[in-house]
Amino acid sequence: MTHPAPGELHPFADGGDAGLLSPVSASPLVAALTGDRAVLAAILAVESGWAAVLEHAGLAPAGSTAVVASAAEAGRYDVADIARRAQGGGNPVIPLLADLRTNVAALDTAGVGAGKAVHSSLTSQDVLDTALMLLARNTVHAVLADLKGTTTALAHLAGQHADTLCVGRSLTQHSLPFTFGLRAAQWFQGVAAAGRQLEGLAFQVQFGGAAGTLAAGTVLTKGTSATPFTLADALAAQLGLAPAPAPWHTNRLAITSLGHALASVLDAFGKIAADVLFLSRPEVAELAEPRAAGRGVSSAMPQKQNPVLSVLVRSAALQAPQLAAQLHVAAANFNDERPDGAWHTEWPALRQLLALALGAAGHLRELAEGLRVFPDAMRRNLDLSGPLLLAEGVAAAVAPLLGDKAGRSGKQQLQDVVDRTLQAPPAEQASTYRKLFREAVPAVVVPDARLEELLDPASYLGQAAGIANRILAAFPEFDTPTDANGASRG
């Protein structure tokens, strides 16, 4: 493998992977929050924050904070060169730290001795784990902003279409009458529940030193009022992270919980995308994605309007489980007091999960906010099954009115009606059902008017509206102030 000569422009010197083969996460926001330069900036923020903590505790010379902060400006560093040199020590902190010390020395023109504040008593894992928590916190905040935009849109759809009839499907077949409002509410529930889990994460600072005993920190604070624990808590406060009760070098729940939450969000996103992909097929045509210039085009077929937002979101959802699994595999293989290899496999998996979640969140929000709904097509598809769609409801209401006949219960008699109807061509099934039903159930038992009531899809929605309202009420922090009927809840 060849490397650019010193000073030669690396092909990815502008910040790393541009997302050419991952269009779902190819955006300036994703690059800014999860790209190589964002990782580098997070590492430098940890080192700069630590210098501030040490100076405040009287453990570094006065003036160190300003010098280190100036030296820690990310623009001073060559990301590609640091990435190449990271192969020497196995992580990017080591070469970056060397460059940081050089810059601190050059900028310490007043001779305050700011170099003493750099990395004192820390180890590479302290810095990189904390930096990744910082990176994750910033990214998750952005994911949640788009996620809440999505749930707001879905709650609105649930209210707007509380009475919009459509067909429910199970195992690919028509099952029962449904409402699009309930479908939107169920989408809302998946996203809101996953969002709540994501919102509840604690992004913990890492500290422990070379072997997780805080030995160097104990020496550093000897004879002062500070302790390694107070310094770690102060660093957490400085960076806006959560304090940790103890080093977690080999206890990776902070990472696996984050990975699980991100994968759960993408699971919920994927469900919506899968439904939209099916429901926007021309032969179904119940939904359509929002239109935008240049979106959905084909390189060969000018008429195509591909549901690209859903395609991109689904692509992210399909990648997430394997990435989350990688984090668990790594956690289960963290040997000794600091591991070999397993730790290193976390970094790309976690960053890719963050990038996918953030990219997909933006696309799904746009999809939800601009989703086009076609109630007439929903009714058309609902009517394809004719009265057979109401067979369960008819049986529940009518079977108890029928006595046994030829040793067959009322339910069995009505099942015979359905079975015989299914033998007729689809175009004739509606009339066949009514004819066979009347042969089995005379009008004196079930009058014509009552039969039409039973065959009205709107009469067999169960608690669809109630379920939708309960879903929205369960997640008030993700909801708009209207119920599934569009009425204000005050």
Secondary structure as UniProt FT lines:
FT   TURN            6..7
FT   TURN            11..15
FT   TURN            20..21
FT   HELIX           23..25
FT   HELIX           28..34
FT   HELIX           36..56
FT   TURN            57..58
FT   TURN            62..63
FT   HELIX           64..71
FT   HELIX           74..76
FT   HELIX           79..89
FT   HELIX           93..107
FT   TURN            109..110
FT   HELIX           114..117
FT   TURN            120..121
FT   HELIX           124..160
FT   TURN            161..163
FT   STRAND          165..170
FT   TURN            171..172
FT   STRAND          173..179
FT   HELIX           180..199
FT   TURN            209..212
FT   HELIX           215..221
FT   TURN            222..223
FT   HELIX           228..239
FT   HELIX           253..279
FT   TURN            282..284
FT   STRAND          287..288
FT   TURN            293..296
FT   TURN            302..303
FT   HELIX           308..331
FT   TURN            332..333
FT   HELIX           342..370
FT   STRAND          372..373
FT   HELIX           375..383
FT   TURN            384..385
FT   HELIX           386..390
FT   HELIX           391..398
FT   HELIX           399..401
FT   TURN            406..407
FT   HELIX           410..421
FT   TURN            422..423
FT   HELIX           426..428
FT   HELIX           429..440
FT   TURN            443..445
FT   HELIX           448..454
FT   HELIX           457..459
FT   TURN            462..463
FT   HELIX           464..474
FT   HELIX           476..478
FT   TURN            484..485
//
